């Protein structure tokens, strides 16, 4: 008889233990869910990084060239470079609207030629051609001048183009960020921008092609190969902080 009572007591204790474990497990599960809901509740924050891209055709180009002059003194070599520079100014004046602000000296050096009594002077120039349609003709004009050598020709965007492209790229970046935030917060959530950081922007000019040396025609005249400025891409990168409130789902 005592044994039966002991068995019943053991069964009660075991049942009580199962109930307690069930309550603990249920409470733990509810705590986890509550924690998740709290992180997505009112006043929650999402930070999104996004980028936007815009494209345009370059409207101008820069011709980079070097002038070389030699003489029996530094002064004589400099005088020769000056003569070359004057010839360049005359030949391209019409392509830069006779505005010398488009011409910039980017480097200058002089030295005595090794194992010789001669002196050499080099001047590096950057010439902006404001209308890209005139670049091919400007290349042809410069290539005819002795002691002037073209290193490269780079397509460029005007200041107005950069301003417009940045505005378009920023607008697309912000739209991109807003779409990502709405996706993360959920379709029923109300989101609001609270902080915007513009990280950086970059311009990538696509490859350009030009004839750096004019080719001779059968009649002995000069013929130039058309200059192609390609297409430029501008990328804006932003970081946006959003606050949001979850909808009730009802």
BATORTI-166839 format. One line per 5 residues: number of its first residue (from 1); their letters; for each residue y, x, z of N, C-alpha, C. Coordinates in nm, 3 decimals, m for minus. Last residue first. Layout:
BEGIN
NUM> A> Y/X/Z/Y/X/Z/Y/X/Z | ...
// end
This chain:
BEGIN
250> XXXXX> 4.552/m0.366/m3.964/4.521/m0.509/m3.954/4.576/m0.584/m4.075 | 4.624/m0.105/m3.943/4.498/m0.134/m4.012/4.462/m0.280/m4.010 | 4.851/m0.003/m3.835/4.759/m0.070/m3.741/4.626/m0.104/m3.807 | 4.923/0.333/m3.954/4.933/0.188/m3.960/4.831/0.124/m3.867 | 5.057/0.614/m3.782/4.944/0.546/m3.843/4.969/0.396/m3.845
245> XXXXX> 5.338/0.799/m3.868/5.281/0.699/m3.778/5.169/0.627/m3.851 | 5.450/1.142/m3.895/5.397/1.016/m3.948/5.346/0.927/m3.836 | 5.651/1.410/m4.014/5.601/1.331/m3.902/5.550/1.200/m3.960 | 5.617/1.711/m4.198/5.626/1.566/m4.197/5.585/1.513/m4.060 | 5.756/1.999/m4.334/5.701/1.940/m4.212/5.725/1.789/m4.218
240> XXXXX> 5.687/2.207/m4.608/5.751/2.085/m4.561/5.678/2.033/m4.437 | 5.762/2.478/m4.803/5.683/2.438/m4.687/5.755/2.321/m4.623 | 5.752/2.571/m5.152/5.815/2.512/m5.034/5.712/2.488/m4.924 | 5.831/2.746/m5.444/5.733/2.727/m5.336/5.805/2.677/m5.212 | 5.871/2.721/m5.792/5.933/2.706/m5.661/5.823/2.678/m5.559
235> XXXXX> 5.862/2.898/m6.091/5.781/2.839/m5.985/5.861/2.838/m5.855 | 5.915/2.885/m6.437/5.977/2.905/m6.306/5.895/2.829/m6.201 | 5.847/3.041/m6.742/5.797/2.951/m6.637/5.864/2.985/m6.505 | 5.955/3.053/m7.081/5.961/3.102/m6.943/5.914/2.995/m6.847 | 5.830/3.141/m7.398/5.863/3.035/m7.304/5.859/3.091/m7.163
230> XXXXX> 5.961/3.336/m7.675/5.853/3.277/m7.598/5.901/3.163/m7.509 | 6.142/3.458/m7.843/6.166/3.467/m7.699/6.056/3.408/m7.614 | 6.106/3.651/m8.121/6.054/3.531/m8.057/6.066/3.546/m7.904 | 6.283/3.756/m8.403/6.258/3.779/m8.261/6.216/3.648/m8.196 | 6.173/3.845/m8.733/6.230/3.750/m8.638/6.190/3.782/m8.493
225> XXXXX> 6.241/4.165/m8.864/6.137/4.071/m8.825/6.195/3.976/m8.721 | 6.482/4.243/m9.117/6.437/4.239/m8.978/6.325/4.137/m8.960 | 6.561/4.475/m9.363/6.505/4.344/m9.335/6.450/4.343/m9.193 | 6.795/4.647/m9.560/6.728/4.632/m9.431/6.683/4.488/m9.410 | 6.741/4.782/m9.895/6.818/4.717/m9.789/6.736/4.708/m9.661
220> XXXXX> 6.582/4.878/m10.093/6.647/4.978/m10.010/6.731/4.917/m9.899 | 6.432/4.703/m10.229/6.564/4.731/m10.286/6.641/4.833/m10.202 | 6.209/4.672/m10.077/6.193/4.745/m10.202/6.329/4.781/m10.263 | 6.320/4.731/m9.736/6.274/4.646/m9.845/6.265/4.730/m9.973 | 6.225/4.872/m9.426/6.295/4.888/m9.555/6.236/4.794/m9.659
215> XXXXX> 6.269/4.727/m9.101/6.182/4.774/m9.209/6.259/4.776/m9.341 | 6.410/4.834/m8.794/6.421/4.753/m8.915/6.332/4.813/m9.024 | 6.244/4.845/m8.494/6.294/4.929/m8.604/6.295/4.844/m8.731 | 6.157/4.643/m8.337/6.253/4.737/m8.278/6.313/4.828/m8.384 | 6.099/4.321/m8.378/6.093/4.443/m8.457/6.199/4.537/m8.403
210> XXXXX> 5.933/4.144/m8.111/6.051/4.181/m8.189/6.023/4.304/m8.273 | 5.822/3.902/m7.883/5.789/3.992/m7.993/5.914/4.020/m8.075 | 5.732/3.842/m7.543/5.825/3.830/m7.656/5.790/3.934/m7.761 | 5.533/3.662/m7.311/5.553/3.778/m7.399/5.646/3.748/m7.516 | 5.732/3.465/m7.076/5.613/3.486/m7.159/5.639/3.600/m7.258
205> XXXXX> 5.863/3.535/m6.761/5.888/3.522/m6.906/5.760/3.550/m6.983 | 5.863/3.378/m6.471/5.767/3.455/m6.550/5.799/3.437/m6.697 | 6.033/3.374/m6.173/6.042/3.344/m6.315/5.946/3.436/m6.389 | 6.010/3.222/m5.851/5.983/3.333/m5.942/5.992/3.284/m6.085 | 6.117/3.165/m5.517/6.098/3.119/m5.654/6.079/3.241/m5.742
200> XXXXX> 6.026/3.072/m5.179/6.063/3.168/m5.284/6.060/3.100/m5.419 | 6.046/2.869/m4.974/5.992/3.002/m4.949/6.041/3.104/m5.052 | 6.236/2.644/m4.824/6.213/2.696/m4.960/6.171/2.841/m4.944 | 6.142/2.408/m4.594/6.170/2.551/m4.610/6.137/2.591/m4.753 | 6.236/2.120/m4.427/6.196/2.176/m4.557/6.237/2.321/m4.562
195> XXXXX> 6.155/1.868/m4.194/6.203/2.004/m4.216/6.149/2.056/m4.349 | 6.082/1.605/m4.204/6.168/1.647/m4.094/6.221/1.789/m4.111 | 5.994/1.323/m4.394/6.022/1.466/m4.396/6.117/1.501/m4.281 | 5.756/1.084/m4.291/5.897/1.117/m4.304/5.914/1.269/m4.301 | 5.525/0.813/m4.345/5.557/0.955/m4.330/5.705/0.978/m4.353
190> XXXXX> 5.301/0.580/m4.230/5.441/0.595/m4.267/5.481/0.740/m4.241 | 4.972/0.507/m4.350/5.064/0.577/m4.261/5.205/0.580/m4.318 | 4.788/0.403/m4.519/4.865/0.306/m4.441/4.969/0.372/m4.352 | 4.659/0.622/m4.637/4.743/0.536/m4.721/4.830/0.439/m4.643 | 4.685/0.930/m4.450/4.620/0.803/m4.481/4.714/0.711/m4.554
185> XXXXX> 4.756/1.191/m4.408/4.787/1.094/m4.303/4.717/0.961/m4.325 | 4.672/1.314/m4.648/4.618/1.358/m4.519/4.640/1.256/m4.409 | 4.822/1.175/m4.840/4.676/1.178/m4.851/4.613/1.216/m4.717 | 5.080/1.234/m4.758/5.034/1.096/m4.756/4.883/1.088/m4.761 | 5.080/1.513/m4.804/5.097/1.462/m4.669/5.048/1.318/m4.658
180> XXXXX> 5.053/1.522/m5.086/4.950/1.580/m5.000/4.957/1.525/m4.857 | 5.293/1.395/m5.162/5.163/1.338/m5.199/5.050/1.392/m5.113 | 5.479/1.576/m5.062/5.475/1.439/m5.010/5.342/1.372/m5.042 | 5.427/1.802/m5.221/5.407/1.808/m5.077/5.395/1.668/m5.016 | 5.498/1.701/m5.475/5.363/1.751/m5.451/5.332/1.751/m5.302
175> XXXXX> 5.768/1.652/m5.433/5.678/1.540/m5.466/5.533/1.577/m5.439 | 5.848/1.916/m5.393/5.862/1.819/m5.284/5.775/1.697/m5.309 | 5.793/2.024/m5.648/5.728/2.080/m5.529/5.733/1.981/m5.413 | 5.963/1.873/m5.812/5.818/1.861/m5.830/5.742/1.915/m5.709 | 6.209/1.962/m5.712/6.176/1.819/m5.709/6.026/1.799/m5.722
170> XXXXX> 6.189/2.235/m5.778/6.197/2.192/m5.638/6.160/2.045/m5.624 | 6.189/2.221/m6.060/6.072/2.275/m5.990/6.072/2.235/m5.843 | 6.447/2.113/m6.105/6.328/2.042/m6.150/6.204/2.089/m6.074 | 6.607/2.314/m5.995/6.616/2.177/m5.945/6.491/2.097/m5.982 | 6.535/2.535/m6.150/6.508/2.536/m6.007/6.511/2.395/m5.948
165> XXXXX> 6.633/2.452/m6.399/6.489/2.470/m6.381/6.451/2.473/m6.233 | 6.911/2.448/m6.350/6.841/2.325/m6.388/6.691/2.337/m6.361 | 6.957/2.720/m6.290/6.995/2.615/m6.196/6.917/2.487/m6.223 | 6.866/2.846/m6.525/6.802/2.874/m6.396/6.832/2.765/m6.294 | 7.051/2.744/m6.711/6.909/2.713/m6.723/6.836/2.735/m6.592
160> XXXXX> 7.285/2.860/m6.614/7.272/2.715/m6.616/7.126/2.672/m6.628 | 7.230/3.130/m6.660/7.249/3.083/m6.523/7.234/2.931/m6.515 | 6.967/3.160/m6.910/7.106/3.159/m6.867/7.114/3.109/m6.723 | 6.687/3.376/m6.929/6.739/3.242/m6.907/6.885/3.253/m6.865 | 6.582/3.614/m7.179/6.646/3.576/m7.052/6.683/3.429/m7.051
155> XXXXX> 6.363/3.865/m7.317/6.424/3.731/m7.320/6.476/3.695/m7.182 | 6.424/4.204/m7.379/6.371/4.109/m7.281/6.439/3.973/m7.295 | 6.325/4.479/m7.554/6.410/4.361/m7.562/6.348/4.254/m7.475 | 6.336/4.841/m7.526/6.271/4.711/m7.516/6.375/4.601/m7.532 | 6.459/5.073/m7.634/6.338/5.081/m7.550/6.263/4.950/m7.546
150> XXXXX> 6.615/5.199/m7.916/6.584/5.077/m7.841/6.454/5.096/m7.764 | 6.847/5.453/m7.946/6.704/5.420/m7.949/6.677/5.300/m7.859 | 7.075/5.633/m8.128/7.061/5.515/m8.042/6.918/5.466/m8.056 | 7.108/5.831/m8.318/7.105/5.870/m8.177/7.111/5.752/m8.079 | 7.266/5.623/m8.565/7.197/5.747/m8.525/7.212/5.772/m8.374
145> XXXXX> 7.210/5.283/m8.617/7.303/5.380/m8.559/7.227/5.505/m8.515 | 7.033/5.091/m8.693/7.093/5.171/m8.799/7.183/5.283/m8.746 | 6.965/4.944/m8.471/6.865/5.039/m8.523/6.921/5.127/m8.633 | 7.176/4.768/m8.436/7.164/4.884/m8.348/7.071/4.990/m8.406 | 7.120/4.579/m8.639/7.246/4.652/m8.640/7.237/4.779/m8.555
140> XXXXX> 6.868/4.478/m8.562/6.884/4.545/m8.692/7.010/4.631/m8.694 | 6.939/4.360/m8.321/6.841/4.469/m8.323/6.854/4.550/m8.451 | 7.108/4.160/m8.416/7.163/4.264/m8.329/7.069/4.384/m8.324 | 6.928/3.999/m8.555/7.034/4.068/m8.628/7.094/4.181/m8.546 | 6.771/3.910/m8.337/6.709/3.983/m8.448/6.814/4.061/m8.527
135> XXXXX> 6.960/3.770/m8.180/6.896/3.893/m8.131/6.836/3.975/m8.244 | 7.073/3.529/m8.237/7.137/3.647/m8.295/7.066/3.778/m8.259 | 6.941/3.341/m8.092/6.926/3.334/m8.238/6.985/3.456/m8.306 | 7.022/3.370/m7.835/6.897/3.436/m7.873/6.874/3.431/m8.024 | 7.331/3.452/m7.736/7.263/3.354/m7.821/7.138/3.418/m7.877
130> XXXXX> 7.410/3.673/m7.585/7.412/3.540/m7.524/7.346/3.429/m7.606 | 7.265/3.964/m7.529/7.301/3.884/m7.646/7.295/3.739/m7.601 | 7.344/4.230/m7.325/7.303/4.090/m7.325/7.355/4.022/m7.452 | 7.236/4.550/m7.307/7.329/4.465/m7.380/7.273/4.323/m7.384 | 7.227/4.833/m7.123/7.167/4.700/m7.129/7.270/4.608/m7.193
125> XXXXX> 7.178/5.185/m7.173/7.258/5.063/m7.183/7.169/4.939/m7.177 | 7.197/5.519/m7.068/7.114/5.400/m7.084/7.202/5.275/m7.081 | 7.268/5.828/m7.205/7.325/5.710/m7.140/7.237/5.589/m7.172 | 7.244/6.178/m7.186/7.176/6.051/m7.213/7.248/5.939/m7.139 | 7.316/6.493/m7.320/7.363/6.382/m7.237/7.291/6.256/m7.283
120> XXXXX> 7.264/6.845/m7.327/7.223/6.711/m7.369/7.277/6.608/m7.268 | 7.361/7.158/m7.467/7.362/7.064/m7.355/7.328/6.925/m7.409 | 7.238/7.477/m7.583/7.288/7.341/m7.602/7.281/7.261/m7.472 | 7.117/7.716/m7.576/7.256/7.714/m7.530/7.316/7.575/m7.538 | 6.784/7.718/m7.443/6.880/7.693/m7.550/7.020/7.697/m7.490
115> XXXXX> 6.583/7.681/m7.252/6.571/7.790/m7.350/6.663/7.770/m7.470 | 6.653/7.339/m7.206/6.574/7.457/m7.168/6.564/7.555/m7.285 | 6.982/7.220/m7.209/6.852/7.220/m7.274/6.781/7.351/m7.243 | 7.138/7.107/m6.923/7.133/7.214/m7.022/6.992/7.220/m7.078 | 7.220/6.758/m6.887/7.154/6.882/m6.846/7.162/6.984/m6.960
110> XXXXX> 7.286/6.431/m6.762/7.323/6.543/m6.849/7.254/6.669/m6.797 | 7.269/6.072/m6.753/7.221/6.204/m6.711/7.268/6.310/m6.811 | 7.275/5.737/m6.646/7.347/5.845/m6.714/7.294/5.978/m6.662 | 7.223/5.380/m6.663/7.182/5.516/m6.626/7.258/5.619/m6.706 | 7.330/5.143/m6.739/7.229/5.138/m6.633/7.182/5.277/m6.590
105> XXXXX> 7.618/4.991/m6.840/7.552/5.123/m6.832/7.457/5.122/m6.713 | 7.631/4.687/m7.014/7.625/4.753/m6.883/7.556/4.889/m6.898 | 7.791/4.426/m7.180/7.738/4.562/m7.195/7.745/4.633/m7.059 | 7.921/4.193/m7.137/7.779/4.182/m7.172/7.712/4.319/m7.185 | 8.182/4.258/m7.109/8.107/4.233/m6.984/7.958/4.214/m7.011
100> XXXXX> 8.302/4.271/m7.356/8.236/4.391/m7.307/8.162/4.371/m7.173 | 8.291/4.053/m7.605/8.308/4.051/m7.459/8.230/4.167/m7.399 | 8.262/3.977/m7.865/8.357/4.083/m7.834/8.392/4.087/m7.685 | 8.040/3.816/m7.874/8.171/3.752/m7.871/8.282/3.850/m7.831 | 7.819/3.954/m7.927/7.849/3.936/m7.785/7.988/3.876/m7.767
95> XXXXX> 7.810/3.974/m8.198/7.696/3.907/m8.134/7.717/3.887/m7.984 | 8.035/4.120/m8.269/8.029/3.979/m8.308/7.918/3.903/m8.238 | 7.962/4.377/m8.173/8.073/4.302/m8.115/8.068/4.153/m8.145 | 7.777/4.545/m8.277/7.725/4.425/m8.209/7.837/4.338/m8.152 | 7.925/4.749/m8.400/7.818/4.682/m8.475/7.770/4.553/m8.409
90> XXXXX> 8.107/4.839/m8.210/8.157/4.782/m8.335/8.049/4.700/m8.406 | 7.937/4.937/m8.011/8.031/4.830/m7.980/8.083/4.761/m8.106 | 7.813/5.142/m8.158/7.735/5.027/m8.111/7.828/4.909/m8.081 | 8.025/5.317/m8.194/7.960/5.260/m8.311/7.879/5.136/m8.272 | 8.076/5.387/m7.930/8.179/5.316/m8.007/8.120/5.249/m8.130
85> XXXXX> 7.840/5.526/m7.875/7.870/5.402/m7.803/7.976/5.321/m7.876 | 7.871/5.747/m8.041/7.759/5.655/m8.063/7.786/5.521/m7.997 | 8.093/5.864/m7.918/8.101/5.820/m8.058/7.990/5.720/m8.091 | 7.980/5.923/m7.669/8.091/5.827/m7.677/8.108/5.775/m7.819 | 7.800/6.120/m7.741/7.749/5.993/m7.688/7.856/5.885/m7.697
80> XXXXX> 7.984/6.318/m7.817/7.892/6.264/m7.917/7.833/6.130/m7.871 | 8.105/6.368/m7.572/8.186/6.316/m7.682/8.098/6.255/m7.790 | 7.892/6.481/m7.433/7.945/6.352/m7.390/8.028/6.287/m7.499 | 7.869/6.721/m7.572/7.757/6.627/m7.575/7.804/6.487/m7.534 | 8.116/6.836/m7.501/8.087/6.809/m7.642/7.974/6.708/m7.655
75> XXXXX> 8.083/6.857/m7.221/8.193/6.777/m7.277/8.166/6.740/m7.421 | 7.873/7.035/m7.201/7.854/6.898/m7.153/7.960/6.806/m7.210 | 7.844/7.221/m7.510/7.891/7.204/m7.372/7.864/7.060/m7.331 | 7.748/7.206/m7.759/7.747/7.339/m7.700/7.806/7.339/m7.558 | 7.543/6.903/m7.761/7.659/6.984/m7.798/7.653/7.118/m7.727
70> XXXXX> 7.409/6.568/m7.803/7.395/6.711/m7.773/7.521/6.785/m7.819 | 7.313/6.244/m7.690/7.413/6.331/m7.751/7.391/6.475/m7.710 | 7.170/5.924/m7.710/7.147/6.067/m7.691/7.255/6.146/m7.763 | 7.116/5.618/m7.544/7.197/5.697/m7.638/7.179/5.844/m7.605 | 6.880/5.359/m7.523/6.928/5.486/m7.471/7.004/5.558/m7.582
65> XXXXX> 6.856/5.006/m7.441/6.853/5.121/m7.531/6.907/5.245/m7.462 | 6.762/4.675/m7.428/6.771/4.799/m7.349/6.758/4.917/m7.444 | 6.898/4.364/m7.471/6.847/4.480/m7.543/6.870/4.603/m7.455 | 6.820/4.047/m7.352/6.885/4.175/m7.322/6.817/4.286/m7.400 | 6.892/3.710/m7.460/6.803/3.825/m7.445/6.885/3.950/m7.416
60> XXXXX> 6.887/3.347/m7.425/6.950/3.475/m7.454/6.850/3.588/m7.432 | 6.740/3.128/m7.363/6.853/3.106/m7.454/6.922/3.236/m7.492 | 6.392/3.060/m7.335/6.507/3.147/m7.306/6.617/3.128/m7.410 | 6.278/2.732/m7.280/6.286/2.842/m7.376/6.407/2.928/m7.343 | 6.107/2.635/m6.976/6.217/2.626/m7.073/6.210/2.745/m7.167
55> XXXXX> 5.946/2.460/m6.706/5.942/2.547/m6.824/6.069/2.529/m6.907 | 5.847/2.450/m6.361/5.926/2.400/m6.473/5.926/2.505/m6.584 | 5.652/2.356/m6.080/5.670/2.442/m6.196/5.760/2.373/m6.298 | 5.605/2.378/m5.726/5.641/2.302/m5.845/5.676/2.397/m5.958 | 5.391/2.375/m5.435/5.472/2.442/m5.537/5.499/2.347/m5.652
50> XXXXX> 5.346/2.360/m5.077/5.328/2.310/m5.213/5.419/2.388/m5.308 | 5.221/2.306/m4.753/5.275/2.402/m4.848/5.247/2.353/m4.990 | 5.285/2.099/m4.476/5.224/2.111/m4.608/5.296/2.219/m4.689 | 5.214/1.982/m4.162/5.289/2.083/m4.237/5.215/2.112/m4.367 | 5.242/1.693/m3.969/5.167/1.761/m4.075/5.261/1.860/m4.142
45> XXXXX> 5.228/1.536/m3.652/5.298/1.626/m3.745/5.200/1.685/m3.845 | 5.274/1.223/m3.475/5.195/1.336/m3.521/5.267/1.411/m3.632 | 5.397/0.996/m3.381/5.463/1.123/m3.357/5.384/1.243/m3.402 | 5.094/0.822/m3.303/5.238/0.820/m3.329/5.300/0.955/m3.295 | 4.792/1.007/m3.383/4.869/0.892/m3.338/5.016/0.903/m3.371
40> XXXXX> 4.609/1.200/m3.420/4.657/1.131/m3.540/4.744/1.012/m3.503 | 4.538/1.284/m3.175/4.595/1.384/m3.265/4.651/1.322/m3.391 | 4.427/1.052/m3.071/4.552/1.101/m3.014/4.618/1.201/m3.108 | 4.189/1.028/m3.208/4.295/0.930/m3.233/4.428/0.979/m3.180 | 4.052/1.243/m3.092/4.082/1.243/m3.234/4.196/1.148/m3.264
35> XXXXX> 4.032/1.153/m2.826/4.100/1.278/m2.857/4.139/1.285/m3.003 | 3.879/0.926/m2.854/4.016/0.913/m2.808/4.097/1.038/m2.840 | 3.637/1.046/m2.928/3.706/0.959/m3.022/3.852/0.944/m2.983 | 3.579/1.180/m2.690/3.594/1.254/m2.814/3.671/1.173/m2.916 | 3.557/0.972/m2.510/3.660/1.072/m2.488/3.686/1.150/m2.616
30> XXXXX> 3.333/0.837/m2.608/3.462/0.771/m2.612/3.576/0.870/m2.593 | 3.136/1.029/m2.551/3.162/0.990/m2.689/3.298/0.923/m2.703 | 3.149/1.037/m2.273/3.179/1.157/m2.350/3.212/1.124/m2.494 | 3.067/0.777/m2.214/3.201/0.820/m2.177/3.242/0.943/m2.256 | 2.803/0.784/m2.305/2.897/0.692/m2.368/3.041/0.734/m2.339
25> XXXXX> 2.697/0.975/m2.128/2.697/1.001/m2.272/2.797/0.912/m2.343 | 2.733/0.842/m1.883/2.798/0.972/m1.908/2.806/1.001/m2.056 | 2.572/0.616/m1.923/2.716/0.600/m1.900/2.791/0.728/m1.930 | 2.323/0.737/m1.951/2.377/0.659/m2.061/2.527/0.641/m2.046 | 2.289/0.851/m1.700/2.299/0.938/m1.817/2.359/0.865/m1.936
20> XXXXX> 2.270/0.611/m1.551/2.380/0.705/m1.527/2.400/0.797/m1.646 | 2.033/0.504/m1.653/2.159/0.429/m1.667/2.278/0.521/m1.652 | 1.849/0.697/m1.578/1.869/0.670/m1.720/2.001/0.598/m1.743 | 1.867/0.678/m1.299/1.905/0.802/m1.364/1.933/0.782/m1.513 | 1.762/0.422/m1.259/1.900/0.448/m1.225/1.951/0.575/m1.293
15> XXXXX> 1.500/0.467/m1.338/1.583/0.373/m1.414/1.731/0.396/m1.388 | 1.422/0.647/m1.138/1.421/0.689/m1.278/1.509/0.600/m1.363 | 1.442/0.483/m0.911/1.524/0.604/m0.921/1.535/0.650/m1.067 | 1.250/0.286/m0.969/1.391/0.251/m0.951/1.482/0.371/m0.969 | 1.018/0.442/m0.976/1.060/0.371/m1.098/1.207/0.334/m1.088
10> XXXXX> 1.005/0.526/m0.712/1.022/0.627/m0.817/1.073/0.563/m0.945 | 0.959/0.284/m0.588/1.080/0.359/m0.558/1.110/0.463/m0.665 | 0.705/0.219/m0.684/0.818/0.134/m0.718/0.950/0.207/m0.693 | 0.557/0.423/m0.563/0.565/0.413/m0.710/0.685/0.331/m0.754 | 0.587/0.362/m0.293/0.641/0.489/m0.344/0.657/0.485/m0.497
5> XXXXX> 0.447/0.123/m0.283/0.591/0.124/m0.256/0.656/0.251/m0.310 | 0.193/0.216/m0.343/0.258/0.122/m0.434/0.407/0.119/m0.413 | 0.139/0.374/m0.111/0.149/0.437/m0.244/0.219/0.345/m0.343 | 0.121/0.193/0.082/0.235/0.285/0.085/0.255/0.350/m0.049 | m0.121/0.084/0.000/0.000/0.000/0.000/0.125/0.086/0.000
// end
